[in-house]
């Protein structure tokens, strides 16, 4: 990029408060709960080549997955790598691809790749890819990487299921464009909706992928990371949340004129009406005209795709044929009516605590207040659990997440702040203590998909339990099932409000 480009300016009145950045989805849930009048109750083989198409065409769907069995003596790290490999293999064996590739330029000769060697990556990146356990590109990597690494760069809107390697794809793209030998000015920017996801990208993807890039400087842009006004950031890559990034742009701490790659992760939330759209638009406007834009997410409703297309100049699109195939085919889903259970759903949750701790579990509630209430009640009763939401102090949030990742903590009570993107391999149970609704109190299909997608990772078994405490929750869950169910087939099965019988039904 030319160093002579003028940097656009931000006005103070354009900048939303940084402190609100992690609470957008929580605020929507709080609003929905308030609207309901009760804040405490609401809240490889050969693969078929994907069909290249011009806009409007479709491709067939594919079948489900089977789970893998852990051999005796295999460590969790070894199991995770093996399951990653198996997950990639299953995308290629006897099934037609479910990705639709929509090229803005129908005459483009870009094609998919079947090996990482075909990408002509620098040796340090290729070695890092193999060290991380990727033997062959996943479906999304096969299609996305040739476009991400193209010269001239291509803009991309990409959709792929959680655990499919999309993060690795855009991290490879950022590192590929960075010139470490030049003065440390920011050349790649990745924006995520939450600090937990930003930290995960930094620690689990950027750090190991850049292990051979001596001199690379990466900066996290999170609440609590303070740099005095007047100082200039000397990092090649910045990964952070939108509020902090807008703040640094406004204070000219982050200079955007040399940025080559701009990534929005969980882009449906970042540009959705109920998400971080205002900040995302502000940040996008500061990017140089020739900056490559990469928008990735596991879900992309049509309206969000249309809006994102207007934000990005002539993007290629890689979209899943249908959202329901993302995670619903590998996760057992149950609903339990606790209306007649003595003590209600909180008592029922306490009574199934032993099931929650067989592996690891995430319990999703609708509001911060309810998260604190559930956490306090369980701890007072002698059950060990932790809580995480947007009002927990940053240091405590980081410590809580680290304890959960390292299995020192078994049960995590949280709001939608953890529904998206955050990967913890050993989560075997997800409990929707409150079924997900949007700010209007209507069923939130995308959030349901993201929540239950925290389990069933890399072919492992997983179970999602939905607790029902009123008629409205039944109606919401029925609408969610109708939205995702294929051919009217029952997807969310009823289970009795009996902990012993439930133990025989869950898959972990």
N, C-alpha and C positions, 0 to 999 in steps of 0.2 A: 504494500500500500504506500501511496505517496505520503510523505511526512508533511506536505504543504497543505493538506486538506484542512479547512477550518473546522473547529469543533463547534457543533451546535450548542446553544446555551439553554439551560433550564431555568425557568422562573420559579420563585419560591411557592407561588400559589398553585403551580402545577403538581407539586410533590405531595402525595398522600403521606400521612404519618407513618414512619418506619415501624413504630411499635405495633401496628395492626397487621403486619405482614403474615404472621403465622396463624392468625385467628379468623381468616375469612370464612372458611368452611364451618368453623365452630360457631361463628356469629350467625351464619345462615341457619344452622341447627338450633341455636338458641332462639332465633326469631320464630322458627317453626314451632318450637316448644311453647313459646309465649303465646303464639296464635291459638294453640290448643288449650290454653288456660291452665296448664299444669306443668310447670317447669321440671318437676321431679319425675314425670312419667313420659315426657316426649323427648323429645330431643331429635452307518451305513450302507444301505442299498441304494439303487439308482432312484433319483427323484424325478418326478414329472416337472418339466420346465414350466414355470408360471407363465400364464398367458399375458404377453405384452399387449396393451390395448390403448385405444384412444378413449376419451371420456365417455362414460355411459355403459360400457360393456361389463360383463360379470364373468366370474369363473366358479367352478363347482366347489362344494364344501368337502371337508375331509372328516375322517372318523375320530374315535376317541383314543385315549392312552391307557396303558396298563402300568401298574406300579412295579417298582423294583424291590428286591429283597436284599437286606443287608447281610452279607456273609459273616460268619463268626470271625472275630478278631479285626474287622475292618474299622478304622477310625472314622470319626465324623467327617474330617477333611477328605479322606480317601473316598468315602461314600458320596460326598457332595460332588467331587470331580467325576466319579463314575456315573452318577445320575445326570450330571450335565451332559456327559458324552452320550448317554442313552437317550436323553431328551432330544438331542440334535439328530441322532440316528432315526428316531421315530418320526421326525418331520420329513424324512426322505424315503421311508420304507413303505411301498405299496399304497401310497396315498397321494392324491392330487393336491398341489399346493393350494392354500386358502388365501394367499396374498394376491391382491390386484395391484398391478403396477400401471399407473396412469402417467404417461410421459407428457410433459407440456409440449415438447417438440417430437411429433410422431415420427420424424425422419431420423431421430437420434440413433446412433449405432451402439450405444451403451448396452452391455448385456451382463447377465449375472455371472458370478464366478463360483467355482466349486472347491477351490483351495485358496488358502491365504497367500500362497506363493504367487498366484496369478495377479495379485494386486501390486506386485513390485514394491512392497513396503521396504523402508530402510531396515537394515539388519537389526538395529536395536529395538525397533518396534516388532518385527517378526519374531525375534527371540522372546520378547516379553509376552506376546500372544500365546506362544507354545508353553512358556513357563506357567502361565495362568491356567493351563489345562484345556485350552481351545485347540482341538485337533483339526477340525474343519469348520467353515463358516456355518452358522445357523441360517434358517430361511431368511430372516430379516437382514442378516449380515451379507448374505449372497447378493441381495438386491440393492441394499443401501450403500454398501462400501464402494462399489464402482462409481456411484453418483457422488458420494461424499468426497472421494479422492480425485474426481475428474479435474481436468484442466482444459478450459476454465471451470471453476467450482460450480456445482449445481445446488440450487436451493431444494430443500426436501421437507415434505411432511410425511412422517413415518409412523405407522401403527404396528405394534407387536405385543404379544402377551408378556406379562411379567416373567422374568427368568429366561427370556429368549435370547439375550445378548444384545439388546438395543443400546444399553448404556455403554458397553464395550465398543459398539460401532461408532457412537458419536465421540467417545473419548479418543479412539484411534484417529478420527478425523481432526480433532483439535490438536493432538500432539503432532500429527503429520504436517500441519501448517506452521507450527511454531519454529522459529529460527532462534535457537538458544544462543548462538554466537553473537547476535546483535544485542545492543543494550536492552536491559530487562524492561521493556515496555509491554503493556498488555496486548496480546495478540489473539487470545481466545477467552470467551466469556460464556459461562454456563449458569443459567438461572433456574432455580427449583422452588417449589412452593413452601418447603419447610426446611428448617435447619437440620433435622435428622436425615433427610434425603441428601442434602448438600454434603454433610459429613460422610455419609455412606459412599457417595460418588468419589469423594476425595480419598478416603482410606481404602476402599475395596476395589476401585477401578483406576483412578489416576495414579496413585502411588505405585502400585505394582506394575502398571503399564509403562510408567516413566522411569523405571528403576535403572535403566542404562543411559538416561539423558542427563549427563553431568552438567550442573550449572542451572538446571531448570528451577524456576521459582514459581510456586503456586500459592495463592492467597485465598483463604476462606473469607467471604464477606457475610458475616452473620451479626446479629445483635450481640453486643458485648465486645466485638472486634473494633477497637477504637483507634483511629488514626487522626492526628491533629489536622485541622484545616490548614491548607497551605502546603502540606506535604504531598508528594506525588507517589503513587503506588509503583513499585519497581518489580512487579510480578508478571511473568509471561502469561500466566493463566489465572483467571479468577472464577471461583465457584461460590455461589451464594444465593441468598434470598432477595426478592425484588425490592423490599423496603430499604435495606441497607445499600443495595447497588444504586438505587435512585438517589439516596442520600450522598453517596460518594461521588456520583456524577454531578450533582448539584454543587458540591463543595470543590469540584475539580480535583479530587483525590484520585479518581479513576478517569484516565484520559482515553476516550474511545477511538481516537482518530487512526490508531494502528491496528485495531481489532480486525482480524481476518475471518473468524468463525464465531457466530452467535448461536447458542443452543438454548432452547426452551425445553426442559424436561417436564413430564406431566403437563403437556401443552394444552390439553383440553381444560384443565383447571386454570392454567396461566392466562388463557385468552377467553375463557368462558365468562358469561355475564355475572355469575355469582362467585367468580374467583378473583384473580389478580389482573384483570384485563387492563385497568387504568395504568398500573405501574408497568406492565409488559409493553403497552403502547408507548409510554414515555421512554423506556429503555430502547425499544426498537428504533425510535426516531433519532436516537443519538448515534446509531451505528453508521459507519461509512457506507456509501452507496454500493460499493463493490464487495461488501462483507457478505460472506456465505451465511445463510440462515437455515438451521436444522431444528425442526419442531418434532418432538417424539412424545408418544403417549400409548398407553394400553387401550384406551377408549377414545373414540373420536366421533361424537354425534355429528350428523350431517350439517347442522347449523354452525357448529364450531369449525368444521372443515372449511365451510364457505367463508367464515370470517377470517380464519388463518390464511386462506388463499389470498385474501385481499391485503393481508399484512406482508406477504412474501412475494417477491417478483418472480413470476413464472415458475412456480415450484413443480417438481415431480412429486407424485404421491404414491406411497406404498400403503395400502389399506387392507385390513382383514376383511374377508368376505362377509363375516357376521360376527358380532361381539359375543354371542352366546357360546361360541366354541373356545373362547379364551381359557376359562378355568372350570366351567360348569361340568365338563365331562370327567373330571378327575376328583371332584370333591363331593362327598356325601352331604346332602343338605336336609336338615330336619327342622320341624317347628313343633314347639311344645306350648300348650295352653296352660298357663299357671294361674288362671283366674280363680280356681277353686283350691289351689295349693295353699296350705296353712303358712301364712307369712308372705305369700306372693312370690314374685320372681326373684326378689333379693334372697329370700330364704331358700328358694330352689337353687340359686347360684351357689350359696354356701354349702348346700347338701351335695352338690356335684363337684366340690373342690378337689376331691381325690382324683377325679377324672381329668381335671384341668392340669394337674401336675404330673401326669404320666409322661407327657412330653413338655411342650410349652404352649401357652394359650394367650390369646389376645381377646379382651372383652371390650366391645365397642358400645359406648353410651352416647346420648345425643348432646349433653351439655357438660360444661366444666363442673358445674355445681353437683350434678349427678355423679360424675366421675369421682369427685372427692367424697361424696356420701357413700358410694359403694365401697371405695377403698377403705374408708374409715370403719365402716360397719364390719367388713371382713377381717380387718386387722384387729379390731376390738374383740372379735369372736375367736381370735387365735389363729386366723388363717393368714399366711404370709403372701402379700401381693404388693405391687407398686403401681403408681399412677403417673400419667404423663398427659399434659394438655398445654394449651398456649399460655396459661398464666403461671405455670411452674417456672421458677427461675432457671436461667440458661445453664448455669453450672450443674444444677440438680437434674435438668433434662438430659444433659450429656451423660452424667453419671448413671442415671436410670436406664438410658438406652444401652450404654456399654455393659451394665450388669445383665440386661436382658439378652444381649447378643452373646455374652460369654456364659449364659445359662446359670448365672448366680441367682437370677430371678426367674421364676417359672410362670407367673401370672401377671399380666400387665393390663391395667384398666386404662382406657384411653378414649379420646374423641376421634373425629375424622382426621386429626393431625397425623395419624399413622396409617390412614386407610390407603394412601397412595405411595407406591414406589418402594417403600422401605422393605428390605428383604432380610428375614431371619430364617435360616434354613430349617430349624427344628420346630417351628410352630406346627402343631398337629391339630389344634382346635381353635376355631374362631367362634366367639359367642356374640351374636347381635342382641345385647341386652335391650336395646331399643332398635326397632327396625328403621332403616334410613329413610328420611323424608327431606325434601328440599325446603327452602325458606317459606314456601307457600303451604307446606304440610302435605304436598303430593309425593307419591313414591319416587325415590331417587335411585333410578336403575343403575347409573354408572357407579355411584358410591357403593351400592350393594356388591357389584362385581369386583370393585377394588378391595373392599373389606374382606370378602371371603377368599380373595386371591392371595391373602397373606399366608394361607396354608396350601397344601397340595403342591409343594415346590418340587420341580425336577422329577416328576413322576411319583413322588411319595404319596402315600394315602393321606387324606385329610378330611375333617368333618367341620361343617358350619352348623351351629345350633341357633335358631331364632326363638327367642322367648316372647311369648304373647301374654299381654296383661289386660287387653281391652278389645272391643269389637273393631275399632278403627285400625289397630295393628293387624288384625286378621285381614281386613280389606286391603291394606297396603301390601302385605305379603302376597295376597292373591294376585294383585296387579303386577307385582314383580315376577311371579311365576308365569303369568300369562304373557308377559313381555318377552321372557327368555325361553320359555318352553317350546320345544320343536314338535310340531304336529299335535299340539294339545296334550303331550305326554306329561304325566305327573313328574315334577322335578324336585319339589320340596315335600318330603314325606312327613306325615304326622308321627310323633313319638309320644308315648305316655309320660305324664308328669311323675315319673317314678325313677329315681336315680339308679336303682339296681337293674331295671329293664333297659334303661338308657345305656348302661355300660356294655350291654350285649349288642347294641346297635351302632355305636360309633366306630369309625375306622381311623386308627392312629398307628 
